Amino acid sequence: MTDRLSATFAALADPTRRAILARLALGETSVLKIAEPFEMSLPAVSKHLKVLERAGLITRTRDAQMRPCRIEARALKEADDWLEEYRRLWEERLDRLDDYLRILQAHNNDEKDKQDDHSKPRKPNKQRKREKQRGGEK
């Protein structure tokens, strides 16, 4: 699978080939129709199609004079499955980092609250005692 996977990613590395796949995602079509939006020769488009075909991303059939192309989702699924393993790994790591940052933030908020309590101006001892005797602070 790794060799096929390498071929898939190499084929996907080119923006023209990605555009061809996007077009084929809409449905099967001819090489001439695929070539229309590109400012390149038909042989150049054909080379891109060969790369996609070798990677297993498309298939080309023969229908009389026409050679329709069709996207093959299986190769894309293999690449997606491979990427999903790493997506899960990084999501788990980022979730753990998020939890750790929340703990740090809560700790910092607790420390700030303690500092705020200590920084409030306190009444002189005699005044506090008098207020306590009267039934509470005023």
Secondary structure in CASP SS format (residue, H / E / C, confidence):
PFRMAT SS
TARGET T0000
AUTHOR 0000-0000-0000
METHOD secondary structure of the structure
MODEL  1
M C 1.00
T H 1.00
D H 1.00
R H 1.00
L H 1.00
S H 1.00
A H 1.00
T H 1.00
F H 1.00
A H 1.00
A H 1.00
L H 1.00
A C 1.00
D C 1.00
P H 1.00
T H 1.00
R H 1.00
R H 1.00
A H 1.00
I H 1.00
L H 1.00
A H 1.00
R H 1.00
L H 1.00
A C 1.00
L C 1.00
G C 1.00
E C 1.00
T E 1.00
S C 1.00
V H 1.00
L H 1.00
K H 1.00
I H 1.00
A H 1.00
E C 1.00
P C 1.00
F C 1.00
E C 1.00
M C 1.00
S C 1.00
L H 1.00
P H 1.00
A H 1.00
V H 1.00
S H 1.00
K H 1.00
H H 1.00
L H 1.00
K H 1.00
V H 1.00
L H 1.00
E H 1.00
R H 1.00
A C 1.00
G C 1.00
L C 1.00
I E 1.00
T E 1.00
R E 1.00
T C 1.00
R C 1.00
D E 1.00
A C 1.00
Q C 1.00
M E 1.00
R C 1.00
P C 1.00
C E 1.00
R E 1.00
I E 1.00
E C 1.00
A H 1.00
R H 1.00
A H 1.00
L H 1.00
K H 1.00
E H 1.00
A H 1.00
D H 1.00
D H 1.00
W H 1.00
L H 1.00
E H 1.00
E H 1.00
Y H 1.00
R H 1.00
R H 1.00
L H 1.00
W H 1.00
E H 1.00
E H 1.00
R H 1.00
L H 1.00
D H 1.00
R H 1.00
L H 1.00
D H 1.00
D H 1.00
Y H 1.00
L H 1.00
R H 1.00
I H 1.00
L H 1.00
Q H 1.00
A H 1.00
H H 1.00
N H 1.00
N H 1.00
D H 1.00
E H 1.00
K H 1.00
D H 1.00
K H 1.00
Q H 1.00
D H 1.00
D H 1.00
H H 1.00
S H 1.00
K C 1.00
P C 1.00
R C 1.00
K C 1.00
P C 1.00
N H 1.00
K H 1.00
Q H 1.00
R H 1.00
K H 1.00
R H 1.00
E H 1.00
K H 1.00
Q H 1.00
R H 1.00
G C 1.00
G C 1.00
E C 1.00
K C 1.00
END
